[in-house]
Amino acid sequence: MAQKPSIPKGTRDFSPTEMAKRNYIFDTVKSVFKLYGFQQIETPAMENLSTLMGKYGEEGDKLLFKILNSGDFLSAVNPGELADPNSSKLTTKISEKGLRYDLTVPFARYVVQYQNDITFPFRRYQIQPVWRADRPQKGRYREFYQCDVDIIGSVSLLNEVELIQIVDNIFRNLGINVVLKINNRKILAGIAETIGEADRIVDITVAIDKLDKIGLDKVNEELLQKGVSEDAIVKLQPILKLNGNNEEKLNQIEVVIGKSEMGMKGIAEMRSIFGYLSAMTLETEIELDLTLARGLSYYTGAIFEVKSKDVQIGSITGGGRYDDLTGIFGLPGVSGVGISFGADRIYDVMSQLNLFPKDAIASTQVMFVNFGEAEERYCLPLLLKLRAAGVSSEIYPDADKMKKQMIYANKKGVKYVALAGESEITQGMINLKNMETGDQQLIKTEELVNILQEEAKRVL
Amino acid sequence: MAQKPSIPKGTRDFSPTEMAKRNYIFDTVKSVFKLYGFQQIETPAMENLSTLMGKYGEEGDKLLFKILNSGDFLSAVNPGELADPNSSKLTTKISEKGLRYDLTVPFARYVVQYQNDITFPFRRYQIQPVWRADRPQKGRYREFYQCDVDIIGSVSLLNEVELIQIVDNIFRNLGINVVLKINNRKILAGIAETIGEADRIVDITVAIDKLDKIGLDKVNEELLQKGVSEDAIVKLQPILKLNGNNEEKLNQIEVVIGKSEMGMKGIAEMRSIFGYLSAMTLETEIELDLTLARGLSYYTGAIFEVKSKDVQIGSITGGGRYDDLTGIFGLPGVSGVGISFGADRIYDVMSQLNLFPKDAIASTQVMFVNFGEAEERYCLPLLLKLRAAGVSSEIYPDADKMKKQMIYANKKGVKYVALAGESEITQGMINLKNMETGDQQLIKTEELVNILQEEAKRVL
């Protein structure tokens, strides 16, 4: 016998049960995106390498999956070049395309390519897999889905507010308690400016980011090591010791960075966002968190991160405002704001907390047991009626042993099994067995559709 | 300015309108699959090349997109091998993975890999993109979606019947008039056997397949050229001149091939399938068509093909019974039957016939015009209520010129625009403009949710 086949490491197959759960997440996310007026786009799995290279740093370039040119890919390589055992040099000769690494760069490419067709502000969402040649490990895959939602072409802070509402709406629908942490790049810049270390914004933020993990003393030590002046570190202390609610925190920050124009702009942005939110009833806890940095080089305004309150896991959603996403493709000055939902982590959280509704992951509602030709003739018209009424149903295709058919129904998670043997047929009846409770009821065939249709409606 | 970015030839971006239409097709297909008790699986985009190679013939191997091994992919290649300018030899050294070429081989791999977890008969569907390094041309892409539905692990002809019902149900829901052509490999084998050319089944079927295009005389000529005996060709004539309804055709075939056991088995299968179907009211025309061959080497029983009646285009769905799909991966003797829906061609047919329902591809139901801060404060609570009521809605994020906002609403296909200026606010009213008819009505804000919610319900 041949060796059992397998799939590449870091990739996954999804079974029917896993797919039902994943679809529940995707469907929820999509329906909220639509509710807020966002429209879907899709881009190809493959992009030209010229589109992808240099966009994710040197490390990212290495993590791109590259596709071998088709046909005789060596014909364009001269023997001298071929003799050079330098993989990365040869790569550019034999590969022109790569697999999408994220949805952000393809989106930027899309916006620039179709700039004349797009009506701005463009509210788009995109749910597609991405591929990274990362070392596979628990919870990190080489193929995984991203769910991105962005508004591009508007600087209004209402957009930030809408994204926060979307976060609230989606996690409320999914039943996950979350905290949304929010920060602002302009405030961070204001802090760096105020303490006289404007160029050190990255060092400072990286250090602040460790506050929770290593404590105040160690953070101060690290700042000193990085070359931040003692004077600056002293000035920074009130920022590191921030407390109170978001409004109180903003007031404390204002005291420190009040003279930085950039910093005050960040504070004003946050106050405006919090102002909008105060008129809404969100279930999500919103927390101003200056330690939040997330790809700082990229964001220019608000920065978001969402964490589950009940499961210890990294962020399950994140994003922020960027002012020059499309500049890399020659269209500068287009501001946007977006967030990305991490489907795999959301899946893990929901699995751990047992949050998938039973009905959402149910399979067939009713299966007819197959006792042979005569019984088939009796059941098939009923099957037609059920399906016409929208009731998910099937008949076991072979007249196998009853036990085998019941095992099938049970393993598949079929809700009801319908049995019609000789005596039922004579009476014009059918036996309906609830597979969960084991209850069995003898009903008239005319009742069958009504009973199951009512059930199906309740589920919807 | 940088050159406008582009995408690899043969690949496509999908705009919001295209996505809405594609989703309409996929959602319809999926909902019918579910109604018939099929469950979804997904497999990774990348498979090991050992899984893919040799499964699609020599030509297919060339059309596989191969992925360059990550890291220093030349380290495992010795300089001597590298000096050999033979692309295909080097490929196996520097590439271990390829992109999925279809959904059939990954499904076979899946069934073998998880044979102990799967409950047979396994009713699965799968909707994912596949990639082929074909020369791009009109209607042929290097990345396209397949929608496959199969029942594996049961020889019952009820499965064939279910697939025909699914075809009927899906195209009825989509509004496409179709003819489903059906043939049976066993009948073809019986014909070849009867005319004494059992080994020539492929040649004969290829020739029969051309009947519509080149006519009877040329077909006979071709058969002669291929070495089929004159005697055999004479025997074949009644088959080539078949007419009448399906039952009459079967009777005529029976006269010719009645002594072939295999052939009679095929006729019995067809009679059984037609028998089941006669008890159902299908809109689809079912036509026995002996010229239908489709990947003959692969199918062992029924063969299906679906064509649009109103648009000249190749088959939009096809499939058949196979008896040894999983044998290639070491699990012999598992019979299955499946069909594949061609999303791109279905899309083209629906576009040509203008079959996409307006509501299915609608975008936001209502957009609030943004007149500034005071008006925002008036509109935002209404927006909250609408979304809570499930009405897809948005507010234009900036207080731009009215004209710009109306152009946005118009281009996006927004159904209603809601306007609240100073006078409306004073009265507690809102102006609701139907963007299609141009009608405008002044209504109380309390009525807004009801009116739009009723509309949204009608659409569902």
Contacts between the chains, C-beta under 8 A, distances in Angstrom:
chain1	res1	chain2	res2	distance
A	1	B	330	4.7
A	2	B	329	6.2
A	2	B	330	3.4
A	3	B	330	7.3
A	4	B	112	6.6
A	4	B	113	6.0
A	4	B	329	7.7
A	4	B	330	7.1
A	5	B	48	7.7
A	5	B	50	8.0
A	5	B	51	5.6
A	5	B	109	4.5
A	5	B	112	5.8
A	5	B	113	5.5
A	5	B	329	4.9
A	5	B	330	8.0
A	6	B	48	6.9
A	6	B	113	6.7
A	7	B	43	7.4
A	7	B	44	5.5
A	7	B	46	7.9
A	7	B	47	6.6
A	7	B	48	7.0
A	7	B	51	7.9
A	7	B	109	7.8
A	7	B	113	7.8
A	8	B	44	6.7
A	8	B	46	5.2
A	8	B	47	7.1
A	8	B	48	5.8
A	8	B	96	7.5
A	8	B	97	5.2
A	11	B	44	3.5
A	11	B	45	7.8
A	11	B	46	5.9
A	12	B	44	6.4
A	13	B	41	6.9
A	13	B	42	7.1
A	13	B	43	5.3
A	13	B	44	6.9
A	13	B	110	5.8
A	13	B	113	7.5
A	13	B	114	7.4
A	14	B	41	6.1
A	14	B	42	4.3
A	14	B	43	7.9
A	15	B	41	6.3
A	15	B	114	7.3
A	15	B	117	7.3
A	16	B	39	3.5
A	16	B	40	6.3
A	16	B	41	6.1
A	16	B	124	7.0
A	19	B	39	7.2
A	19	B	40	4.3
A	19	B	41	6.0
A	19	B	42	6.1
A	20	B	39	7.5
A	20	B	40	7.4
A	23	B	40	7.0
A	34	B	392	5.5
A	35	B	387	5.3
A	35	B	390	6.9
A	35	B	391	7.8
A	35	B	392	5.3
A	35	B	393	7.5
A	36	B	387	7.0
A	36	B	392	7.6
A	36	B	393	7.8
A	36	B	394	6.3
A	37	B	363	7.1
A	37	B	364	3.9
A	37	B	367	7.1
A	37	B	392	6.1
A	37	B	393	6.4
A	37	B	394	3.3
A	39	B	16	3.5
A	39	B	19	7.2
A	39	B	20	7.5
A	39	B	363	5.9
A	39	B	412	7.6
A	40	B	16	6.3
A	40	B	19	4.3
A	40	B	20	7.4
A	40	B	23	7.1
A	41	B	13	6.9
A	41	B	14	6.1
A	41	B	15	6.3
A	41	B	16	6.1
A	41	B	19	6.0
A	42	B	13	7.1
A	42	B	14	4.4
A	42	B	19	6.1
A	43	B	7	7.4
A	43	B	13	5.3
A	43	B	14	7.9
A	44	B	7	5.5
A	44	B	8	6.7
A	44	B	11	3.5
A	44	B	12	6.4
A	44	B	13	6.9
A	44	B	143	5.4
A	45	B	11	7.8
A	45	B	45	6.5
A	45	B	99	7.6
A	45	B	129	6.5
A	45	B	131	7.1
A	45	B	143	6.1
A	46	B	7	7.9
A	46	B	8	5.2
A	46	B	11	5.9
A	46	B	65	7.8
A	46	B	131	7.6
A	46	B	142	7.9
A	46	B	143	7.0
A	47	B	7	6.6
A	47	B	8	7.1
A	48	B	5	7.7
A	48	B	6	6.8
A	48	B	7	6.9
A	48	B	8	5.8
A	50	B	5	7.9
A	51	B	5	5.5
A	51	B	7	7.9
A	62	B	70	7.4
A	62	B	71	7.4
A	63	B	70	7.5
A	65	B	46	7.7
A	65	B	67	5.4
A	65	B	68	7.6
A	65	B	70	6.9
A	66	B	67	7.0
A	66	B	68	4.4
A	67	B	65	5.4
A	67	B	66	7.0
A	67	B	67	5.9
A	67	B	68	7.0
A	67	B	99	7.6
A	68	B	65	7.6
A	68	B	66	4.4
A	68	B	67	7.1
A	68	B	68	5.5
A	68	B	91	6.7
A	68	B	94	7.5
A	68	B	95	5.6
A	70	B	62	7.4
A	70	B	63	7.5
A	70	B	65	6.9
A	70	B	133	3.8
A	71	B	62	7.5
A	71	B	87	7.6
A	71	B	133	7.7
A	72	B	87	4.6
A	73	B	87	5.2
A	73	B	91	7.9
A	74	B	85	5.1
A	74	B	86	7.4
A	74	B	87	4.5
A	74	B	90	6.5
A	75	B	85	7.8
A	75	B	87	7.3
A	77	B	85	7.7
A	79	B	83	6.9
A	79	B	85	6.7
A	82	B	82	5.9
A	82	B	83	6.7
A	82	B	85	6.8
A	83	B	79	6.9
A	83	B	82	6.7
A	83	B	83	6.2
A	85	B	74	5.1
A	85	B	75	7.8
A	85	B	77	7.7
A	85	B	79	6.7
A	85	B	82	6.8
A	86	B	74	7.4
A	87	B	71	7.6
A	87	B	72	4.7
A	87	B	73	5.2
A	87	B	74	4.5
A	87	B	75	7.4
A	90	B	74	6.5
A	91	B	68	6.7
A	91	B	73	7.9
A	94	B	68	7.5
A	95	B	68	5.6
A	96	B	8	7.5
A	97	B	8	5.2
A	99	B	45	7.6
A	99	B	67	7.6
A	109	B	5	4.6
A	109	B	7	7.7
A	110	B	13	5.8
A	112	B	4	6.6
A	112	B	5	5.8
A	113	B	4	6.1
A	113	B	5	5.6
A	113	B	6	6.7
A	113	B	7	7.7
A	113	B	13	7.4
A	114	B	13	7.4
A	114	B	15	7.3
A	117	B	15	7.3
A	119	B	407	7.4
A	119	B	408	5.3
A	119	B	411	4.1
A	119	B	412	5.7
A	120	B	408	7.8
A	121	B	396	7.8
A	121	B	397	5.8
A	121	B	398	7.5
A	121	B	408	7.5
A	123	B	394	7.0
A	124	B	16	7.1
A	129	B	45	6.6
A	131	B	45	7.1
A	131	B	46	7.6
A	133	B	70	3.8
A	133	B	71	7.7
A	142	B	46	7.9
A	143	B	44	5.4
A	143	B	45	6.1
A	143	B	46	7.0
A	151	B	397	6.9
A	154	B	397	4.6
A	154	B	398	5.6
A	155	B	398	7.5
A	156	B	397	3.7
A	156	B	398	4.7
A	158	B	370	8.0
A	158	B	376	7.4
A	158	B	395	6.7
A	158	B	397	4.4
A	158	B	398	8.0
A	159	B	397	5.2
A	162	B	394	7.8
A	162	B	397	7.7
A	169	B	387	7.5
A	276	B	380	7.4
A	279	B	377	7.7
A	279	B	380	6.5
A	279	B	381	7.1
A	280	B	380	8.0
A	280	B	384	6.4
A	329	B	2	6.2
A	329	B	4	7.7
A	329	B	5	4.9
A	330	B	1	4.7
A	330	B	2	3.3
A	330	B	3	7.3
A	330	B	4	7.1
A	330	B	5	7.9
A	363	B	37	7.1
A	363	B	39	5.9
A	364	B	37	3.9
A	367	B	37	7.2
A	376	B	158	7.4
A	377	B	279	7.8
A	380	B	276	7.4
A	380	B	279	6.6
A	380	B	280	8.0
A	381	B	279	7.2
A	384	B	280	6.4
A	387	B	35	5.3
A	387	B	36	7.0
A	387	B	169	7.5
A	390	B	35	6.9
A	391	B	35	7.8
A	392	B	34	5.6
A	392	B	35	5.3
A	392	B	36	7.7
A	392	B	37	6.1
A	393	B	35	7.6
A	393	B	36	7.8
A	393	B	37	6.5
A	394	B	36	6.3
A	394	B	37	3.3
A	394	B	123	7.0
A	394	B	162	7.8
A	395	B	158	6.8
A	396	B	121	7.8
A	397	B	121	5.8
A	397	B	151	7.0
A	397	B	154	4.6
A	397	B	156	3.7
A	397	B	158	4.5
A	397	B	159	5.3
A	397	B	162	7.7
A	398	B	121	7.6
A	398	B	154	5.6
A	398	B	155	7.5
A	398	B	156	4.8
A	407	B	119	7.4
A	408	B	119	5.3
A	408	B	120	7.8
A	408	B	121	7.6
A	411	B	119	4.1
A	412	B	39	7.7
A	412	B	119	5.7
